[in-house]
Amino acid sequence: MKIKINFVLAVFMVLTLFSGCSKDMDEYNKPAVYWYGKIIESISDGNLEKADNYYSSLQGEHIGSPLLPEATMILAIAHMHYEEYLLSEHFLDEYVKRYATINEKEEAEFLKIKAKYMALPNPRRDQVLINGAIIAGEKFKRDYPNSMYYHVVDTMLTRLYLAQAVLNETIASLYDRLDKPKSAAYYRSIKPQPWINWDEIDRANSSWYRAWFEGDGTSSWYDFLVPDTQSVVSRNSVHDDTPVVKKPKSKEIKTINETQKHEIMQAKQLRDKGVITKEEFEDLKNEILK
């Protein structure tokens, strides 16, 4: 008896499963308004993945439907609302390329910049996205100088420039701690933004659990744990503009001054060019080190 009950339950579950699958599989060749209604219904339920699938059906079966532009914009805004900014930008690109009129294009381009801007919760972690948002914002200001969104975009750009400058300064500070002055100077020379008065700027505060590891951009709480050795962190590395000279092997020679280093370097260059032999170079080096 128990075996029969289990068998009946198993058959019932299989039939239920296949009936549900067949129901989904039967959803094709529907009118455009049907797919549009399904998109709205799925968005209302918070199921954007299903809404995207219904959009594909609408686009595939009714490529010329007047409902497509509106459905595209609705999905772009819905994805932005749920912080899925890359998908939002995808639908906005689709809207601009295929459906937007001259007047509608301005708003869509603004929303694209907004999506890029809002996709930057941690500016220190995405240098490429910052640069892309700045390029898009500057282009919008050139293309739409009289736009109602002009000042909003200008405000976003100001904050993006601040984020970019802070990121470059953070990288430069890292190279300072690693004793790499040329690398630090390079990052400080990238768009230094002389109009920024750092005394009046409050840097973004990281969450407490991230601040433990990221610090304030100039150091970290575990800095004291890092050994001050060249093998781990090259704080004691030779500067790029200083000739690298190996320590003399002779036990009698304990220190080498800068003049001796320079003379040995010149002698080494003569040896490498073939002007003097290796034996002559060793004799000359010993003479310099006396």
N, C-alpha and C positions, 0 to 999 in steps of 0.2 A: 504494500500500500504506500509506504514511504517512497519507494522508488518511482511509483507512478506519479505521485505528487511532484517530486523533483523534476521528472520528465516534462510534466505539463508546465511547470514554472519556467523551465529552460526554453520550451517551445514558445511560450508567451513572450519571453524577453527577446528572443530572436525575431519574432514577428513584429514586435514593437520597434526594435532597432531598424529593421528593413523598411517598415512603414514610414518611419521618420526620415530615413535617407531618401526614399522614393519621393517623399513630399518635397524635400529640398531639390531633388533632381528634376522634378516636374516644373520648377519655376524657371521657365524660359518662354520666349516669344510672347511677352506681356506688353501691354501698352506703356508708353512713356510715363504716364501719370501714375501707374502702378509702382514702377521702380522709384519714382520720385517720392511717393508716399512711404515706401519702405526705407528710403534714405532718412527721411525726417523721423520716422518711427525709431530707427536704430540710434540716431543721434540723441533722441529724447531719452532712450534707455541707457545712454552712455556707452554703447557698443560701436565704437568708430570703425573697428575692423570689419564688422558686418556692413556698416554703411559704405565703406570703400568698395566692398564686393558688389553691393547693389549699384553703386556708381559705375563700376565696370560694365555691368549688365545694361544700364541705361545708355552708356556711351557706345557699347558694342552693337546694340539692337536699334538705337535711335540716334545716329550720329548727327543728324540735323535737327534734333528736337530743340525748341525754344526753352525747354526746361533745363538744358545742360548748363548754360552759363550761370544760372541762379544756383543750381546744385553744386557747381564747382566752387563758387564763392562761399556757400554755406559750409561746405566741408573744410575749406581753408580756415574760416573763422572758428569752426568747431575744433579743429586740431590745435589752433593757437590757444583756445580756451583750456584745452587739456594739456598744454605745455609740450605739445609735439610739434616743435617749431620747424624741423626739417620737412615734415610732411605738409605743414601749412605753407611753407615756401614753395613746395612742389605744386600744390594746387593753384597757388597764386601765379606761378610761372605759366601754368596751363591756361589760366584765365586771361593773362596778358597776351599770350601768343595767339589764342584762338578766338576769344570772345569779346574782349574789352574794346569799347569805343574810345575815342580820344579823351573824353571827359572821365570815363570809368578807369582808364589806364592810370591816371594820376593817383587815385585812391588805392588801387592795387599795388602800385610801386611803393607807396607809403607803407602799406601793410607788410610788404616784403622787408623793408628796412626795420620795421617794428619787430618782425619775427627774428631777424638777425640780432637785433639789440637785446631782446628778451631771452635769447638763447645763450646769454653770457652771464650766468650766475656766479661763475668763478673766473674773473678776467685774467688771473695769473696763469691759467691753464690752457688758453687757446689763443695764441698769437695770430694764427692765420685767420680765425673768425673775426677778431678785432679789426685786422687790416681790411678784410672783405666788407665789413659793415661800414667802415670809414669811406671806402671807395664808393659804395652804393649811396651813402648819404651825401657825399660831395656831388655825385652825378645828379641826384635828385634836386639839389639846390641849383645846379646849372640848368637843368631841364625845366624846372618849374619855379622860377624866381618869384612869381606872384601867388604861389599856392597857399591855401589856408593852413597847410601842414608845415609850411616853411620853418616857422619858429620852433615847432615841436622837433623837427628833424635837426635843427641847429642845436637845440639843447641836448639831444641824444649824441650828436657829434662831439660837443664839448666834453661830455662825460667819457666818450670813447677815446678822445685824445688824452684825457687824464689817465684813463686805464692803460693806454699804450705807454705813456711816459712812466707811469709807476712800474709797469712790467719791465721796461728797459732798465730803469734804475735798480730794480730788484736783481736782474741778471748781472748788472754792473757791480752791485754790492757783493754778489756771489763771487765774481772774478777777483774783487778786491781781497776777499777772505782767502782765495786760492793763490794769491800773489801773482796775478796775471794782469798787470797794469795796462798793457796794450789792448787786451780784450775788453777790459772795463771801459777804457777810453772810447773804444769803438761803439759800444752800446750807448754810452752817454752822448755820442755825436749823432745818433740816429734821431732826427727830428726832435731836438732838445726842447722845443716849445718854450721859448723865452718868456712868453706871456704868462706862464704859470708861476705864481708866487707860492712856493711850497709851505711858507709859514702860515698861509691862510687856507691850506687844504687839509681836510680831515680824511685820512686814508680809510678805505673800506675795512670794516672789522670782520674778521673771519669768525665762524662758529667756534665755540670753545673747544669742541673735539677736534676741529681742524687746526686751530691756533696752536695746540700742543706740538704739532709736527711742522707746520708752516711758519710759525712765528710771525713777525711783523715784516718779513721780507729782507731783514738785515741779519737775523740770526735765528736760532732755534733753541728750545729749552735743553736739548741734548748736546749743545755745542761743546760743553765742557767734557763730554765723554769721548770726543773725537781726538785721537792722539795727534800731537803736533809734530808729525813726521812726514817726510816727503813721500814715503811709500803709500801712505793712506790719503793724505790731502797735501797737495804740493804747495803748502804755505811757504816753504823755504826754497822753492825752485828758483833757478837763476832767471833773471829777467831776460826777455827776448832780445834786448839790445846789448847784452853782456856776453862776451865770448865764453864758450863752455870749455873749461880746461880740466883734464883729469888730474887727480891728485898724484903727486910724484911717489914713486914706489920706494925711493931711497929712504931709509929710516933716519938718515942724518938731517933730512930736510923736513922742517916742521911747518913752516908758514911760507906763503907766496904772496907778495904784494901785487898791486894792480899793474905796476910797470913791468914786473917780471911776467905776469900773465900775458900782457900785450906783446912782449918780445917773443915769448914762446909761441904765441899764435901766429906771429909773422913768420917765424922760422918754420912752423908747421905748414904754412901756405907755400913757402919756398920748396919744402920737401915734396908736397903734393904736386907741385908743378914740374918737378924733376930738375929744379935748379941745383939742389943739393941732394946728396945721397942720405940714406937712413943713418949711416954711421956718422956723417957730418952733422946731421940734425941732432943726434944724441950728444955729440961733443959740444955742439953749440948750446943745447939746453942745459947741460951740466955747467957750462961756463956762465950762463945767465943766472943759474941758481946758486952760484958761489956766494 
